[in-house]
Amino acid sequence: MKIGQNQPCYCGSGKKYKLCCGTKVLPKREIVVESVCPCCGGKMSASIDMTNNLMNKYYLSYKPLVVFCKDAGFYFFEEFITMNQIESLLDKFEKNELKKEDFFDAYKSNAEDCLGFLETAIERNDFFRDRADILRDAFGAHIEGKYTLSVPVLFAQLEGLLRVYGKQTLKDSFSSRIKRGIWNRKLLFDMEENAQNFNAFVNNLYKGSQPKDAFNRNPVLHGMNILYNTQEHSLLLIMSILEIDIFLFFEKNSPDVFDNAI
């Protein structure tokens, strides 16, 4: 029996299916592998079912948090949270007590680590190295609690980094274009979901025609939203910027395990 993701779960919990029994279903992972026969030169292909792969099962262990964040309109920044905090969030999810604020409490407790993450990103990536001084100043303003300064600069730099990554000029309409369709072949199944969710989250931050009190690029940078200066908003942008480096790192350093598989 098929059930809609937003319909009440069939177990009778009263929750949406996607926030209940849907979190216990392994995502289907089927990978098409193609190669050329060394004898005749003919093309060969095979479909490999990786649904029960260990990495896919690992993703299932924290899938409830990914789905919760997506349903609440924000992104699960897994790299900026500890395993103990993940376990605590999962426990609250099971008890139906989980709130958006719980994620930010965890992120705030690890906020100072972001300076170290930034230096790592600058060291290993030209995208970040080219704007290192701007990013260091903006991150420093955040640590000092000067969110009136950090938020506008971070909004601009997040867009700039993603434009360079996506090879978008100023004439192009901006959108986050973290690559999709490459991660399953690297057995990084969670990254495929992350890329989709991250793009959607960032694109919503830059979506046009928003109310003046919305936390959105246009009201903030056009001076209409004057209540943007919160720790949560600044931290969201910092983690979004650092998430780009995480995608870049795994994209460059994780091989396609199915190369020459046939």
N, C-alpha and C positions, 0 to 999 in steps of 0.2 A: 504494500500500500504506500503510495506516495503522499507526502504531506508537505505543505508549504513551509518555508523556513520561519515565517512570522506567524504561523498558525499555532494555536494552543497545542502543546505536546500531547500525544496520545496516551501518555502514562498517567495523565490526570493531575500533574503537578501544578497546573495553572500558568506555567512559564511558556514562553515561546519555544517552539521545537528546537530552534537553533541554539537556544540558551539552556537546553535541557538534554534530552537524549541525543540530539544532533551533535553534541560535543563529544559523544562517545563513539561516533562512526569514523572509521579510518577513511581519509580522503582517497579517492581512486587515483592511482598513479600508474599510468600506462605509457611506456616510452617506445617510440618507433626508432629502430636502429637501422641505418642504411649503410651499405658498403658496396664495393666493386669486386667482383670475382677476379682473383689474380690469374686465373687460367683463361677464361673467355672474355673477360672485360664486362660481363653483364652485371647489371645492378641487382642487388639483393636487399631485401628488407625483412625485418621481423619485429613483432610487437612483444615487448617484455612487460609483464605485470609486476610492478614494484610496490604494490599496495602494502604488502606485509613486510617490506624492508624495515630494518631496525630503525633507521633515521626517520621514517614515516611514523613509526610507533612512538618515537621520542616526541615528535611534533604533537601527537595526540595527547601527550601528558600535560601540556599546557595550552592546548587548543581552546579551552573555555575562556582563558584570559584574552586571547586574540579575538575571539568572537565577541566577548563582552565589550572590548574597546571599540571594535568596529561598529557595534550596535549603538554605542554611546557617542559616536562621531569623532573619536580620536584614535591614536595609533599606539600600539603596544611596543614601547621601546625596551625590548628584552635585554639589550646589552648594558642598560643603565640601572639594573636591578639585580639583587643577589638571589641565590637559590633559596635561602631562608625566607626572603620576602616573597618570592614566587609561591612557596608552599603556604605562607600565611594568606596570600591573596586567594589561592585555590580553596583554602579552608573556608574563607568568607563566602566565596562563590557557592560552595556546596551548601552552606547554611542560608543562602539567599540574603546575605548581609553586605555584599560587595558594592562599593560605591566608587565613583570616579576619583573622589578625594583620596581614597586609599592608595591609588597609584601615585598620586602626586606626593603624598607623605613619604613614600618609598624613594621616589626620584629626588626629592629635596634632600634626603639624608645622604645621598651619594653625589650631590651637586658639585662638590669641590673636585671630584675625580675628573670632571669634564675638562679641566685645564690640562691634565695629563693626556687625555684622549686627543685634545686639540694638537698638542705638540707632536704626538705620534702621527696624526693626520698630515701635519705640515712636513714632517720628515720624509714620509713615504709617498707624498702625492703632490704633483705640480699644481693641481687645481687649488689646493690649500696654500701651498708655498707662495704663490703669486700674490695672495692677499693676506699674508700672515700677520702683518702689523694691524690691519683693520680687525681681523678676527680676534687677535689677542686683546686689543683695546675693548672690543665689544664683550668678550668673555670676562675681562677684568671688571668692566662696569657692572656686569651681572653679579659677580662675587661681592662687589662693594654695595650692592643693593640699589644701584642707579638704573632702574628699569626704564625710566624715561629716555635714557640714552641707549641702552642695550637693545631694546625692542625694535626701533626703527632701523638701526644699522643691521641687525640680524635678519630682518625681513628682506632688506636689499641684498645682503650677501647670500642668503639662501637661494633667492632667485638667480643671482649671478652664477653661483656654483652649478645650479641645475641647468642653466642656459649653456654653460660651457660643456657640461657632461652630455647634454642632449644636442649639442651643436646647433643651438638656436640663436639667431641674430636678434637685434633689437626690433627688427621689422616683423619677426615672427610672433604670433600669439603665444604667450608663455604657458607651458604645462610641464609638470614633472614627468619625465620619461625614463625612469629607472627601468633597465631592461627586464623583460619578462620572456618566458619560454626557453631560458637557458639553464635554469637552476635544477630542474628535475634530472637532467642528464649529468649533472654534477653530484647527484644524490643529496642536494641541499633543498629538500622539499619545503622546509619552512620558509626559505628565501623566496620561493615562488609566490607564496601567500603574502609574504612581507612586501614584496615589490608592488603587488596589486594594491594592497592596503595603504602603503606609504604614498603611492602616486595619488590615490583618491583623497587621502588626508591633506596632502600639500595643495592639491588643486582646489580643494575647498577653501583653504586659507587665502588663495589668490583669486577666488571667483568674484566676478564683477557684480555690481548692483546690489550691494549688501547694506543693511541698516547702519546708521552711523555709530551705533553702540556695539556692532559686531566686532569680534576679534578677527580681523581680516585685513589684508594688505592695503586695500583701497581706503577704508575709513581712517586707518592709522597714518599712512604716509601722506594722505591728503589733509590731515589735520582735523578731521571731523570727530574721530574718537579720541577723547582726551582722558579716558579712564583705562587705557591699555596697560598702564605701568604696574603690572603685578609680577610677582616672582614666578607664578605658574606660566604666564604667557612668555616671559623671557626664557624660561627653562624649556618650554616646548620648542622654541626656535633653535636653541642651542642643541638639543638632542636631535632635531631634524637635520641640522647641518652635519653633526657627527655621524648620523645614520648614512649619509652619502658616502663617507669614507669607508664605512663597513661594507656597503654594497660593492664599492670599487675594489676593496681588498679581496673579497671572496671571488669577485668576477675575474681578477687577474691571477689569483693564486690557487684556484680550484680547477683541476683539469676535467675535461669531459671524459668520464670513465668509460664511455661507450665508443670512443674513437677506435676504429679498427677492430670492433668487437666481433664482427662476422668474418 
